[in-house]
Structure formats: C-alpha cells, structure tokens
Amino acid sequence: MEDKELAWEAVKTEHIVQDQWIDFRRVAYRLPDGTVFEPFYNYSRRSYVIIVASDTEGKYLCVRQFRHGIGEVTTEFPAGGIETASGTDYDKLAASENALEAAKRELLEETGYYSDEWTHLITVPSNATIADNYAYVYVAKNCRKVDDLHLDDTEFLNVKKLAPEEIEDLIRQEKFQQAIHIMAWLLVQRRSRE
C-alpha cells in the first residue's frame, strides 16, 4: 500500500476535556478498508523544549522534580512548554515564541544559567501514537550562572550538576526516567564520539 492509502480519516470528534492545558478527544476514524472504528483517544498539548546543558566545567545541569504521571521525583534535563498566542491554541505553528527562545527562557528560569552556545539537536513527536505535540531538543554548552531561579507557580525543583558518568548511572538504575531526555542524552553522546 502507498502511504496515502494507509492514512485514516477522522469522521467524528468529541472534545472530552478542552482547557488551557490539554485538548483530550475521543475520535472515530474511517480506516483504509472503509470500516469506521471508535473510540480512539488522542490529545493536543503545547510543544515543548528540552535542554541538554553543560557548564564551563563539563557538568550537566539537571533538575529534580515531582512528576505526577508516575508519582515520583525524577532527575531530568531542564524543559518546558513553548508559549502560545492563546492558552487553548495547540497548533505548533501558532506559538508566540520560537523553540530556541523557549529553550533559552526555560534554562534561565529553571536553573539560573545562560549560554551563548546553542545547537538544535532534534525535533521529534512527543508521543506519535496518541499526541500531536513535538519536543524540540537543544544542546547548550559553557553555561554560566547569571541569575536566581524564576519558577512557575506549580514548579518546585532542585538543580543538580552531574558528571556524564552520573547520568549514565542514573539511566542504568532506571532513575533518569523521561524517555525523550534519555534519547537526547544518547544522541549527545553519539555526537561527541563522531
């Protein structure tokens, strides 16, 4: 089958929850063989950035914070949503700031660090099976402390500076638990060996 013959067609959509944080939908699709199947569930959220940031000593800036999805405090890279023009506009093209601006803002807000050396690493769907948002991953090198933290009302986190081997140990121990953050780390390590 050609790709266009594999596409599904949405024939009915019900917005179950639609607010400033998420548009969670129940969708009926016409499948390539013509049958209609439901329910499929999917959602829209803001696209976001992840920053693999290292300081002038080669330590990586990580944050520890509670993640309600798994009910645990995790270690991960600084990350956050790209601001949108309206709170319910999830279209990645309608963002009021670009991904690099968001990465710089999030790094400064969550860690107090700033960098002049930015590289876009990859942009990937955050979960192509069920969501339509994207993760924009950046590398920031030679970061230096320039400010205090400026956290959102619901953010409570600690900044940790970790050596590469400490991140590797956390991944092996299943304590660095964000999948796209692990992917970003592995891509950074691969690039450093090339």
C-alpha positions in Angstrom: 0.0 0.0 0.0 1.1 3.6 -0.7 1.4 5.9 2.3 -1.7 7.8 1.3 -3.6 4.6 1.3 -2.6 4.0 4.9 -4.0 7.3 6.2 -7.0 7.3 8.5 -9.8 9.8 8.2 -11.4 11.3 11.3 -15.2 11.2 10.9 -16.3 12.3 14.3 -14.5 14.1 17.2 -15.7 14.7 20.7 -13.7 17.0 22.9 -13.8 15.4 26.4 -11.6 17.9 28.1 -10.6 21.2 26.5 -8.9 23.8 28.6 -5.6 25.8 28.8 -3.6 22.6 29.4 -5.0 19.9 27.1 -7.5 19.1 24.4 -8.4 15.4 25.1 -10.5 13.9 22.4 -12.5 10.7 21.5 -12.3 10.2 17.8 -14.0 7.8 15.3 -11.8 7.0 12.3 -12.5 5.6 8.9 -9.8 3.0 8.4 -8.1 2.3 5.0 -10.5 -0.7 4.4 -13.5 1.7 4.8 -14.7 0.5 8.2 -15.3 3.0 10.9 -13.8 2.2 14.3 -14.1 4.0 17.6 -13.1 5.1 20.1 -9.5 6.2 19.6 -8.3 8.7 22.1 -5.7 11.5 21.4 -4.8 14.8 22.7 -3.1 18.1 22.0 -0.8 19.9 24.3 1.8 22.6 23.8 5.0 21.6 22.2 8.0 21.9 24.5 11.8 22.1 24.7 14.4 20.0 26.4 17.8 21.4 27.1 20.9 19.2 27.5 23.0 21.9 29.1 26.6 21.7 30.4 28.5 24.3 32.4 32.1 25.5 31.9 33.4 22.6 33.9 31.6 20.0 31.8 28.9 19.1 34.4 25.4 18.8 33.1 22.6 20.8 34.5 19.7 18.6 35.7 16.6 19.2 37.7 14.8 17.1 40.3 11.1 17.5 40.5 7.9 15.6 41.1 6.2 14.0 38.1 2.5 13.3 38.9 2.2 10.8 36.0 4.4 8.2 37.8 4.1 9.8 41.3 7.8 10.1 41.7 10.5 12.7 42.0 12.7 12.4 38.8 16.0 13.6 37.6 15.9 15.1 34.1 17.2 17.9 31.9 15.6 21.4 32.1 12.5 21.5 30.0 9.3 23.4 29.5 6.4 24.5 27.2 6.7 26.8 24.3 4.4 29.8 25.0 1.4 30.0 22.7 -0.5 33.1 21.5 -3.6 31.8 23.3 -4.0 29.3 26.1 -6.0 26.9 24.0 -4.3 27.1 20.7 -2.2 24.0 20.5 -1.1 24.4 16.9 2.7 24.3 16.9 2.7 27.0 14.2 0.8 29.4 16.4 3.5 29.7 19.1 4.2 33.2 20.2 7.8 32.3 20.8 10.1 30.1 18.8 11.6 26.9 20.2 15.1 28.4 20.7 13.7 31.4 22.6 11.7 29.0 24.8 14.8 26.9 25.4 16.8 29.9 26.5 14.0 31.1 28.7 13.4 27.7 30.3 17.1 27.2 31.0 17.3 30.6 32.7 14.1 30.2 34.7 14.7 26.7 35.9 18.5 26.9 36.6 19.6 30.5 36.6 22.1 29.6 33.9 22.7 31.2 30.5 24.6 30.1 27.4 25.8 31.7 24.2 26.4 28.3 22.5 23.2 26.7 21.3 22.7 23.8 18.9 19.4 22.3 17.8 19.8 18.5 18.3 16.4 17.1 17.0 12.7 17.7 16.9 10.5 14.7 17.5 6.8 13.9 18.2 6.5 13.6 22.0 4.2 10.5 21.6 3.1 9.9 18.0 0.7 7.2 19.0 -1.6 9.5 21.0 -0.4 13.1 20.9 0.3 15.8 18.3 2.9 17.9 20.1 6.6 18.0 19.5 9.7 18.0 21.6 12.4 20.4 20.4 15.8 19.3 21.9 18.7 21.7 22.2 22.3 21.5 23.5 23.6 24.5 25.4 27.4 24.5 26.2 29.5 26.5 28.6 26.6 27.6 30.6 27.3 30.1 33.4 25.2 31.1 36.4 23.7 34.6 36.0 20.5 34.7 38.0 18.3 33.0 40.6 15.6 30.6 39.7 12.3 32.1 38.4 9.8 29.2 38.7 6.2 29.0 37.7 3.6 28.7 40.5 3.4 24.9 40.1 7.2 24.3 39.8 9.2 23.1 42.7 12.6 21.8 41.8 16.2 21.4 42.7 19.1 22.0 40.3 21.8 19.3 40.2 25.1 19.4 38.4 26.0 15.9 37.2 29.0 14.4 35.6 28.4 12.3 32.4 29.1 9.1 34.3 26.5 10.1 37.0 23.8 10.5 34.3 24.9 7.1 32.8 24.5 5.5 36.3 21.0 7.1 36.8 19.9 5.8 33.4 21.2 2.2 34.2 19.4 2.4 37.6 16.2 3.5 35.9 16.3 6.8 37.8 16.6 9.1 34.8 13.0 8.4 33.7 12.0 10.7 30.9 12.2 8.8 27.6 12.9 11.8 25.3 15.5 13.1 27.8 17.3 9.7 27.6 17.1 9.8 23.8 18.6 13.3 23.9 21.4 12.1 26.1 22.2 9.2 23.8 22.3 11.5 20.8 24.6 13.9 22.5 26.9 11.1 23.5 26.9 9.7 19.9 27.7 13.1 18.5 30.6 13.6 20.9 32.2 10.3 19.6 31.8 11.3 15.9 
